[in-house]
Amino acid sequence: MNYLDELVNTVKILRSPEGCPWDREQTHKTIRKNMLEEAYEAVEAIDEDNIEHLKEELGDVLLQVLLHSQIADDNNEFNIQDVAKMLNDKLIHRHPHVFFEAKVKDSSEVLINWEKLKLEEKKERKRTLDGIAKMPALAVAEKISKRVVQKGFEWKNIEDVYSCFFGEVEEFKSAQSHEEKELEFGDILFSLINIARWYNIDPECALSKANNKFIKRFNKLEEIAQKPLDELSYEEYDVLWKKAKKLTD
């Protein structure tokens, strides 16, 4: 049985006059946030290394694709077949080393060619930083950093990157107004993104791991505390935190 075709038909029925009132009322904008939420939940499953959870969440992401495609079909704009054709054509065009005669040495060259071919497809993009999607600011900063480096806008060595970072910290410390502090803090974060790039570190992944580590430690602190947390002194918090670190590391 072709479950994908069956799923497409199920979504079509849900959107039909005889289908679900809620599904029929939805537009691209009303379910916009659902796409983000489902994508984040799929990423969470990847981080958890939970294959069953990932299978479920990928289904939820697929549902969003099918819903948007069916909404567009109902509006005589495009359908899921158009989406699939566009994606298939794009994959073939961006893999000339697989489907045509092009040669590549390694995966890094594949990525370079991918970006070049992408620029050819997006001819309306005149500038280096055109076309960066509205993603979380951390991801946007990473894309900006990688894009400008491809054009040669790069430090000579990692020491220069460190120097930039420490310079931004000093500017933050000397900033007077809240607005200045906010701007300088943003510069600190951006310089850290560049440090991450130099060491081939995924900043989103690194921050996620730091978040999870903190949550694990704080949960342990809460577990071993002998009284409510809001009654702890600074010194008591410090002792408990050190114990929690030893118990969770």
Backbone bond lengths (Angstrom), bond angles and torsions (degrees), N, CA, C in turn:
res aa  C-N    CA-C-N  psi(-1)  N-CA   C-N-CA  omega(-1)  CA-C   N-CA-C  phi
1 M - - - 1.471 - - 1.525 110.13 -
2 N 1.327 116.20 136.85 1.461 120.79 177.66 1.528 108.31 -89.06
3 Y 1.341 115.10 95.07 1.460 119.67 -176.01 1.520 112.23 -68.00
4 L 1.333 117.44 -27.24 1.460 119.22 -179.77 1.527 110.49 -66.29
5 D 1.338 116.49 -44.50 1.468 119.89 176.74 1.522 110.70 -62.80
6 E 1.332 115.82 -39.14 1.470 119.96 179.78 1.526 110.48 -64.40
7 L 1.330 115.40 -39.66 1.463 120.16 179.59 1.528 110.90 -65.28
8 V 1.326 116.77 -42.67 1.466 121.09 177.32 1.529 109.50 -58.24
9 N 1.323 116.56 -42.75 1.468 120.86 -179.91 1.524 111.72 -67.58
10 T 1.332 116.95 -36.78 1.476 121.05 178.14 1.524 110.76 -61.47
11 V 1.346 115.89 -45.26 1.467 120.26 179.18 1.532 110.31 -64.14
12 K 1.319 116.53 -38.38 1.467 120.73 178.04 1.526 110.80 -62.22
13 I 1.339 116.89 -41.66 1.472 121.43 178.04 1.526 110.55 -64.31
14 L 1.345 116.44 -42.63 1.468 120.33 -179.70 1.528 111.55 -60.52
15 R 1.332 116.50 -32.08 1.469 121.36 -178.95 1.538 112.73 -88.62
16 S 1.316 116.96 -6.03 1.473 121.04 -176.65 1.530 110.81 -77.56
17 P 1.342 117.60 164.95 1.482 120.90 177.79 1.517 112.86 -56.11
18 E 1.330 117.37 -28.33 1.465 120.97 -180.00 1.534 111.49 -91.96
19 G 1.315 116.83 3.86 1.460 120.76 -174.76 1.511 114.05 -89.95
20 C 1.339 115.65 -142.54 1.471 122.15 -174.55 1.523 110.69 -90.48
21 P 1.341 117.75 129.07 1.473 120.39 179.61 1.530 112.78 -56.46
22 W 1.329 116.50 -40.10 1.472 119.50 -178.97 1.516 110.68 -65.28
23 D 1.326 117.17 -48.15 1.464 120.80 -178.97 1.527 111.53 -60.80
24 R 1.329 116.47 -38.34 1.464 120.21 -178.34 1.529 111.53 -66.19
25 E 1.327 117.33 -29.50 1.468 121.50 -176.17 1.528 113.23 -79.36
26 Q 1.319 117.14 -15.75 1.468 119.41 -171.04 1.532 112.55 -75.51
27 T 1.350 113.58 148.55 1.461 122.12 174.86 1.534 107.88 -125.45
28 H 1.323 116.39 174.56 1.469 119.00 177.28 1.530 110.93 -55.44
29 K 1.327 116.09 -40.71 1.464 119.48 -175.99 1.527 113.20 -75.11
30 T 1.331 117.58 -35.13 1.470 118.63 -177.09 1.530 112.19 -68.79
31 I 1.339 116.90 -25.90 1.472 118.96 179.45 1.535 111.70 -109.00
32 R 1.325 115.54 15.10 1.463 120.17 179.46 1.525 112.08 -55.70
33 K 1.331 116.46 -47.53 1.467 120.45 -176.53 1.522 112.03 -67.02
34 N 1.343 116.38 -25.90 1.457 119.84 179.62 1.525 111.49 -62.75
35 M 1.346 115.37 -37.69 1.457 119.77 179.01 1.519 110.84 -61.11
36 L 1.326 116.57 -43.65 1.461 120.67 178.43 1.519 111.65 -64.17
37 E 1.318 116.32 -46.70 1.466 121.09 -177.40 1.524 111.42 -61.86
38 E 1.332 116.37 -44.11 1.462 119.48 -178.01 1.528 110.61 -68.11
39 A 1.325 116.44 -37.39 1.468 119.55 178.31 1.527 110.53 -63.91
40 Y 1.334 116.19 -42.91 1.466 119.84 178.81 1.529 111.49 -64.59
41 E 1.328 116.90 -37.44 1.459 119.75 179.11 1.526 111.46 -68.31
42 A 1.332 116.70 -33.63 1.467 120.26 175.41 1.528 110.09 -66.55
43 V 1.325 116.29 -41.82 1.468 120.52 178.06 1.522 110.35 -63.62
44 E 1.322 117.12 -38.85 1.468 121.19 177.64 1.528 110.58 -60.49
45 A 1.333 116.53 -40.84 1.468 120.67 178.52 1.528 110.74 -63.77
46 I 1.343 116.12 -37.52 1.470 120.13 176.78 1.520 109.77 -63.97
47 D 1.337 116.24 -45.47 1.466 120.40 179.71 1.519 112.12 -61.81
48 E 1.330 116.10 -33.83 1.468 121.20 179.52 1.528 112.15 -79.35
49 D 1.336 116.29 -8.95 1.464 121.66 -175.11 1.527 110.44 55.66
50 N 1.344 115.07 38.97 1.461 122.19 -177.33 1.530 108.47 -106.19
51 I 1.323 116.49 98.86 1.458 121.45 -173.34 1.524 112.38 -66.17
52 E 1.324 117.38 -40.86 1.467 119.87 179.34 1.526 111.29 -64.43
53 H 1.324 114.99 -41.13 1.460 120.31 177.86 1.527 110.24 -64.80
54 L 1.342 115.91 -40.41 1.460 120.55 179.68 1.529 110.56 -63.14
55 K 1.327 116.58 -41.87 1.466 120.43 179.32 1.522 110.23 -59.11
56 E 1.328 116.39 -43.34 1.466 120.70 179.44 1.523 111.56 -65.58
57 E 1.343 116.10 -45.51 1.465 119.93 -176.15 1.529 112.27 -69.96
58 L 1.320 117.52 -33.66 1.463 119.82 175.23 1.523 110.26 -63.96
59 G 1.336 116.12 -33.56 1.462 119.93 174.87 1.517 111.08 -63.28
60 D 1.329 116.66 -40.07 1.470 120.57 178.95 1.532 111.38 -66.86
61 V 1.347 116.20 -36.80 1.469 119.69 175.79 1.528 109.87 -65.21
62 L 1.339 115.55 -42.65 1.467 120.50 178.79 1.528 110.73 -61.51
63 L 1.325 116.65 -38.03 1.466 120.13 178.25 1.526 110.73 -58.88
64 Q 1.326 116.45 -40.87 1.466 119.36 179.26 1.527 111.04 -63.16
65 V 1.326 116.58 -40.78 1.468 121.05 177.99 1.528 109.75 -61.85
66 L 1.322 116.52 -44.62 1.467 120.68 -178.78 1.527 111.96 -68.19
67 L 1.321 116.51 -38.88 1.466 119.75 178.95 1.531 111.05 -64.02
68 H 1.334 116.50 -47.40 1.467 119.57 179.32 1.527 110.40 -62.38
69 S 1.329 116.53 -38.58 1.464 120.16 179.68 1.526 111.28 -66.89
70 Q 1.341 116.64 -38.69 1.458 119.64 179.90 1.532 111.38 -71.28
71 I 1.325 116.30 -37.57 1.471 120.27 175.73 1.523 109.13 -59.82
72 A 1.337 116.29 -44.75 1.470 120.49 178.89 1.528 110.79 -64.54
73 D 1.327 116.68 -39.12 1.468 120.91 178.36 1.524 110.23 -62.91
74 D 1.334 116.38 -42.33 1.470 120.61 178.82 1.526 111.49 -62.56
75 N 1.337 115.70 -27.87 1.469 120.75 179.74 1.531 112.48 -94.48
76 N 1.350 115.96 10.37 1.473 122.10 -179.68 1.534 112.20 57.29
77 E 1.331 116.33 40.45 1.465 121.67 -179.35 1.536 111.13 -103.51
78 F 1.318 116.80 -58.06 1.466 122.56 175.06 1.525 107.48 -161.86
79 N 1.330 117.06 172.18 1.461 120.10 177.77 1.527 109.97 -133.69
80 I 1.314 116.32 -178.97 1.470 120.69 -175.29 1.524 111.18 -63.58
81 Q 1.339 117.72 -30.60 1.462 120.24 177.67 1.528 110.84 -65.98
82 D 1.325 116.81 -37.50 1.468 120.91 176.65 1.525 110.55 -63.90
83 V 1.334 114.71 -40.65 1.471 120.07 178.88 1.522 109.71 -62.45
84 A 1.342 116.12 -47.20 1.461 120.92 -178.77 1.530 111.35 -63.46
85 K 1.339 117.00 -41.66 1.471 120.57 179.91 1.524 110.88 -63.71
86 M 1.338 116.38 -44.56 1.462 119.88 -179.44 1.523 110.86 -61.75
87 L 1.336 116.32 -42.28 1.459 120.68 179.22 1.525 110.98 -65.99
88 N 1.323 116.73 -43.90 1.463 120.61 -179.83 1.526 111.10 -61.80
89 D 1.329 116.35 -45.77 1.471 120.86 178.43 1.522 110.84 -60.52
90 K 1.332 115.66 -40.72 1.468 120.46 -179.29 1.531 111.06 -65.23
91 L 1.330 116.70 -44.13 1.466 120.71 -179.03 1.528 111.39 -62.60
92 I 1.320 116.67 -41.63 1.466 120.63 179.09 1.528 110.50 -66.11
93 H 1.337 116.16 -44.45 1.472 120.06 -178.76 1.516 112.09 -64.61
94 R 1.338 117.06 -35.97 1.463 120.16 -176.74 1.531 113.27 -87.98
95 H 1.328 117.24 2.09 1.464 121.12 175.69 1.528 110.38 -124.60
96 P 1.336 117.12 58.18 1.471 119.58 -179.02 1.526 112.64 -63.66
97 H 1.347 116.95 -22.62 1.466 121.19 178.21 1.525 112.02 -73.96
98 V 1.343 116.29 -13.18 1.468 121.16 178.07 1.531 110.79 -103.02
99 F 1.335 115.92 -46.03 1.465 120.36 -172.61 1.537 113.95 -99.35
100 F 1.359 116.76 -13.11 1.460 120.25 -179.07 1.529 109.52 -131.29
101 E 1.319 117.79 -153.84 1.463 121.24 -171.46 1.527 114.41 -96.89
102 A 1.311 117.66 -1.14 1.471 119.89 -176.06 1.525 111.47 -63.30
103 K 1.343 116.00 151.60 1.459 122.02 179.46 1.528 109.79 -120.76
104 V 1.331 116.35 140.06 1.466 121.27 175.41 1.524 109.41 -132.38
105 K 1.334 115.67 150.35 1.465 120.33 -179.11 1.523 112.05 -83.10
106 D 1.347 116.08 -42.82 1.455 120.02 -175.77 1.531 110.15 -156.94
107 S 1.329 116.00 -176.10 1.470 120.84 -176.29 1.519 112.54 -66.09
108 S 1.346 117.38 -28.77 1.472 119.20 179.45 1.524 110.27 -66.21
109 E 1.326 116.98 -36.59 1.457 120.42 177.68 1.524 110.77 -70.81
110 V 1.334 116.34 -31.82 1.468 120.73 175.17 1.524 109.69 -59.24
111 L 1.343 116.59 -44.67 1.465 120.96 -179.09 1.525 111.89 -65.76
112 I 1.332 116.71 -38.62 1.463 120.43 178.59 1.528 109.81 -63.29
113 N 1.340 116.46 -46.45 1.470 121.00 178.86 1.521 110.98 -63.21
114 W 1.348 116.18 -38.49 1.467 121.40 179.59 1.523 110.17 -57.13
115 E 1.337 116.28 -47.07 1.460 120.55 -178.90 1.526 111.55 -66.19
116 K 1.333 117.10 -38.51 1.463 120.51 178.72 1.530 110.69 -63.96
117 L 1.335 115.76 -46.14 1.465 120.66 -179.92 1.528 110.75 -65.47
118 K 1.328 115.37 -35.87 1.464 120.31 178.35 1.526 110.38 -62.74
119 L 1.337 116.41 -41.48 1.464 120.62 178.48 1.523 111.39 -64.93
120 E 1.333 116.21 -36.22 1.465 119.97 177.93 1.524 110.65 -63.64
121 E 1.352 115.79 -38.88 1.465 120.50 -179.14 1.527 111.26 -70.30
122 K 1.331 115.67 -35.40 1.462 120.74 -176.91 1.520 109.44 -99.50
123 K 1.319 116.41 65.54 1.468 120.65 -174.00 1.524 113.11 -64.01
124 E 1.347 115.97 -19.09 1.461 118.07 -179.83 1.525 111.66 -74.81
125 R 1.331 117.11 -12.00 1.455 120.86 179.62 1.526 108.92 -84.67
126 K 1.314 116.32 106.84 1.452 121.63 -174.77 1.526 112.55 -91.43
127 R 1.340 117.01 -25.92 1.451 120.75 -173.42 1.523 111.54 -114.17
128 T 1.326 115.97 158.92 1.456 122.30 -175.30 1.519 112.68 -55.74
129 L 1.338 116.79 -40.30 1.459 120.39 -173.10 1.529 113.54 -98.76
130 D 1.339 117.48 10.38 1.465 119.90 174.65 1.530 109.65 -69.40
131 G 1.333 115.13 146.56 1.463 119.92 170.23 1.507 115.82 86.20
132 I 1.342 118.64 8.44 1.464 119.45 175.68 1.521 108.52 -78.37
133 A 1.325 116.02 123.88 1.464 121.02 -173.34 1.529 111.66 -67.53
134 K 1.339 115.17 160.38 1.463 121.38 176.75 1.522 108.86 -79.17
135 M 1.313 114.73 85.78 1.462 121.48 179.58 1.524 108.57 -109.69
136 P 1.348 117.73 177.97 1.462 118.63 172.04 1.523 110.59 -53.38
137 A 1.322 116.71 144.59 1.464 121.93 -172.25 1.522 112.74 -55.73
138 L 1.329 117.32 -34.01 1.463 120.95 179.99 1.529 110.49 -61.84
139 A 1.328 116.06 -44.28 1.463 120.95 -179.73 1.529 111.13 -68.94
140 V 1.328 116.95 -37.67 1.462 120.69 178.35 1.532 109.82 -64.07
141 A 1.326 117.03 -44.09 1.472 120.99 179.26 1.524 110.55 -59.48
142 E 1.327 116.38 -40.96 1.467 120.30 179.45 1.532 110.49 -63.51
143 K 1.326 117.02 -42.79 1.470 120.85 179.60 1.529 111.16 -64.93
144 I 1.337 116.09 -42.59 1.470 119.88 178.30 1.527 110.06 -59.13
145 S 1.329 116.08 -47.02 1.458 121.44 -178.69 1.527 111.11 -58.53
146 K 1.324 117.00 -45.06 1.468 121.14 -178.16 1.523 111.49 -69.71
147 R 1.327 116.61 -37.82 1.468 120.34 -178.68 1.534 111.25 -63.84
148 V 1.337 116.72 -47.95 1.470 118.90 -175.14 1.530 111.43 -70.15
149 V 1.347 116.81 -29.83 1.461 119.95 177.29 1.519 110.88 -64.71
150 Q 1.326 116.59 -35.96 1.465 120.86 177.47 1.525 111.66 -61.25
151 K 1.334 116.34 -22.90 1.463 121.30 178.31 1.535 111.93 -94.88
152 G 1.339 116.17 5.57 1.459 119.50 177.16 1.510 115.03 94.50
153 F 1.339 117.60 3.33 1.467 121.35 -179.67 1.528 108.12 -84.81
154 E 1.348 115.59 86.93 1.460 120.13 -170.76 1.519 110.91 -146.29
155 W 1.339 116.88 151.39 1.453 121.76 173.15 1.529 110.17 -72.72
156 K 1.330 115.92 159.73 1.467 119.82 -179.61 1.519 111.64 -76.09
157 N 1.342 116.73 -34.11 1.466 119.68 -178.69 1.524 109.72 -154.99
158 I 1.316 116.10 171.58 1.460 121.07 -176.00 1.519 111.34 -66.60
159 E 1.340 117.52 -28.35 1.469 120.22 179.22 1.525 110.49 -62.86
160 D 1.329 117.12 -35.07 1.466 120.46 177.46 1.527 110.79 -67.26
161 V 1.327 115.79 -34.34 1.470 120.12 178.13 1.520 109.76 -67.74
162 Y 1.343 115.60 -42.85 1.468 119.64 176.70 1.529 110.68 -60.91
163 S 1.323 115.68 -42.49 1.462 120.62 -179.51 1.525 110.34 -59.97
164 C 1.339 116.04 -41.09 1.465 120.69 177.51 1.522 110.38 -61.87
165 F 1.344 115.71 -44.88 1.470 120.62 -179.43 1.526 111.42 -60.18
166 F 1.331 116.47 -50.87 1.470 119.59 -178.47 1.532 111.43 -65.47
167 G 1.339 116.18 -31.99 1.460 119.64 175.66 1.517 111.59 -64.54
168 E 1.342 116.65 -39.68 1.466 120.49 178.13 1.527 110.90 -66.70
169 V 1.341 116.95 -36.11 1.471 120.45 177.50 1.527 110.26 -62.65
170 E 1.332 116.52 -42.88 1.463 120.29 179.33 1.530 111.22 -64.75
171 E 1.330 116.69 -39.18 1.462 120.16 178.09 1.528 110.92 -65.88
172 F 1.316 115.76 -35.57 1.468 119.72 176.88 1.528 110.21 -64.72
173 K 1.321 116.34 -44.00 1.464 121.13 -178.28 1.527 112.01 -64.40
174 S 1.326 116.61 -31.97 1.466 119.29 -177.71 1.532 112.89 -92.38
175 A 1.324 117.97 -7.50 1.471 121.02 178.92 1.524 109.78 -63.54
176 Q 1.324 116.72 143.29 1.463 120.83 -174.66 1.527 113.25 -97.97
177 S 1.307 117.06 -56.30 1.466 119.97 -175.27 1.521 111.60 -83.67
178 H 1.332 115.28 164.31 1.464 120.52 177.21 1.529 110.60 -61.32
179 E 1.331 115.92 -39.88 1.462 119.96 -179.42 1.524 110.99 -63.11
180 E 1.338 115.98 -42.31 1.467 120.02 177.85 1.523 110.67 -64.20
181 K 1.338 116.53 -42.91 1.466 120.72 178.24 1.526 110.43 -59.08
182 E 1.324 116.22 -43.25 1.461 120.90 -178.55 1.529 110.75 -62.45
183 L 1.335 116.48 -45.09 1.459 120.71 -179.99 1.529 111.59 -64.60
184 E 1.313 116.42 -42.78 1.462 120.01 -179.85 1.522 111.37 -69.05
185 F 1.317 116.58 -33.89 1.466 119.81 177.06 1.528 109.73 -64.41
186 G 1.327 116.06 -39.78 1.461 120.24 175.82 1.518 111.36 -60.21
187 D 1.338 116.69 -39.35 1.469 120.90 178.13 1.530 111.02 -64.86
188 I 1.333 116.60 -36.53 1.470 120.21 177.28 1.530 109.56 -62.17
189 L 1.335 116.19 -46.92 1.464 120.35 -179.94 1.528 110.71 -61.50
190 F 1.335 116.34 -42.17 1.460 119.49 -178.58 1.529 111.02 -64.64
191 S 1.335 116.47 -38.69 1.466 119.13 178.48 1.526 110.95 -67.26
192 L 1.327 117.30 -33.43 1.462 120.77 176.50 1.529 111.42 -66.17
193 I 1.331 116.37 -35.41 1.463 120.80 176.44 1.524 109.87 -59.59
194 N 1.330 116.15 -39.58 1.462 120.02 179.72 1.527 111.77 -70.14
195 I 1.323 117.11 -35.30 1.462 119.92 174.70 1.523 109.51 -62.78
196 A 1.328 116.49 -43.59 1.465 121.00 178.07 1.528 110.61 -59.04
197 R 1.326 116.71 -42.35 1.468 120.45 -179.42 1.526 111.20 -62.91
198 W 1.321 116.62 -39.82 1.470 119.94 179.89 1.527 111.32 -62.04
199 Y 1.321 116.74 -32.28 1.463 120.78 -179.22 1.534 112.58 -99.81
200 N 1.346 115.49 11.22 1.469 120.94 179.03 1.527 111.55 55.68
201 I 1.325 115.72 42.14 1.466 122.37 178.51 1.526 108.71 -103.02
202 D 1.320 116.59 133.27 1.465 121.55 174.65 1.528 107.30 -79.23
203 P 1.344 119.25 108.55 1.469 120.66 -174.83 1.526 113.07 -62.74
204 E 1.322 117.52 -36.08 1.467 120.76 178.58 1.515 110.32 -64.21
205 C 1.326 115.98 -44.17 1.464 121.15 179.04 1.526 110.59 -65.18
206 A 1.341 116.28 -41.90 1.465 120.47 -179.70 1.521 111.18 -62.95
207 L 1.338 116.63 -43.96 1.461 120.34 179.53 1.520 111.02 -67.36
208 S 1.323 116.96 -37.69 1.457 120.77 177.84 1.525 111.04 -61.71
209 K 1.326 116.00 -41.91 1.471 120.10 178.61 1.532 110.75 -65.86
210 A 1.335 115.69 -38.89 1.469 119.63 178.06 1.529 110.39 -64.77
211 N 1.332 116.66 -41.00 1.472 120.83 177.16 1.522 110.75 -59.74
212 N 1.336 114.91 -48.11 1.467 119.63 -177.96 1.523 111.66 -63.95
213 K 1.329 115.99 -37.39 1.466 120.28 178.21 1.525 110.43 -64.87
214 F 1.330 115.88 -43.16 1.466 119.53 179.26 1.527 111.05 -63.79
215 I 1.339 116.20 -44.36 1.471 120.50 179.55 1.524 110.51 -59.04
216 K 1.335 116.42 -44.22 1.464 121.27 -179.71 1.524 110.93 -61.73
217 R 1.326 115.91 -44.09 1.470 119.96 -179.61 1.525 111.99 -68.10
218 F 1.345 115.64 -42.64 1.462 118.11 -177.97 1.526 111.10 -68.44
219 N 1.337 116.86 -36.40 1.461 119.96 176.53 1.527 110.73 -61.38
220 K 1.323 115.59 -39.73 1.467 119.79 178.48 1.526 109.98 -67.85
221 L 1.336 117.22 -41.00 1.467 120.91 176.79 1.528 110.16 -57.21
222 E 1.319 115.95 -45.79 1.466 120.77 -179.93 1.520 111.15 -63.35
223 E 1.336 115.49 -35.41 1.468 120.93 -178.40 1.525 112.26 -68.48
224 I 1.339 116.77 -37.57 1.466 119.67 -175.74 1.530 113.13 -93.53
225 A 1.319 117.44 -7.42 1.470 120.04 179.48 1.534 110.30 -65.26
226 Q 1.314 116.20 140.72 1.459 121.65 -177.60 1.523 113.54 -93.60
227 K 1.349 115.82 -3.25 1.465 119.38 178.02 1.524 108.77 -151.03
228 P 1.332 117.91 167.72 1.469 119.85 -178.96 1.526 111.99 -53.57
229 L 1.326 116.87 142.59 1.460 121.12 -174.99 1.522 113.02 -60.92
230 D 1.335 116.90 -35.38 1.467 118.58 -178.04 1.524 112.59 -72.91
231 E 1.331 116.76 -3.20 1.467 120.32 176.37 1.517 112.13 -101.91
232 L 1.332 117.85 -1.87 1.458 121.66 -178.94 1.516 111.39 -77.68
233 S 1.314 116.23 141.56 1.461 120.99 173.64 1.525 108.82 -82.68
234 Y 1.324 116.43 169.24 1.461 120.18 178.25 1.528 110.23 -58.27
235 E 1.325 115.98 -44.32 1.458 121.10 -177.93 1.533 110.95 -63.48
236 E 1.332 117.05 -40.41 1.464 120.66 178.80 1.526 111.33 -66.31
237 Y 1.326 115.38 -39.77 1.469 120.02 176.72 1.533 110.19 -60.29
238 D 1.335 115.26 -43.02 1.457 120.37 -177.41 1.529 111.22 -62.19
239 V 1.324 115.89 -44.01 1.472 120.78 179.40 1.527 110.56 -63.98
240 L 1.326 116.33 -45.49 1.463 121.09 -179.34 1.531 111.64 -64.84
241 W 1.313 116.06 -38.99 1.472 120.16 -179.52 1.532 110.36 -63.03
242 K 1.317 116.47 -42.90 1.454 120.48 179.44 1.530 110.86 -64.74
243 K 1.327 116.67 -38.19 1.468 120.41 176.63 1.530 110.70 -65.88
244 A 1.324 114.50 -43.21 1.466 119.32 -179.33 1.526 111.29 -62.22
245 K 1.326 116.69 -38.89 1.466 120.83 178.66 1.508 110.67 -62.39
246 K 1.337 116.99 -43.76 1.463 120.37 -179.75 1.525 111.20 -65.04
247 L 1.329 116.44 -35.92 1.466 120.82 -177.42 1.529 113.54 -77.14
248 T 1.313 116.50 -20.33 1.466 119.39 -176.57 1.523 114.08 -108.75
249 D 1.332 117.55 -17.00 1.479 119.94 -178.36 1.531 110.74 -79.57
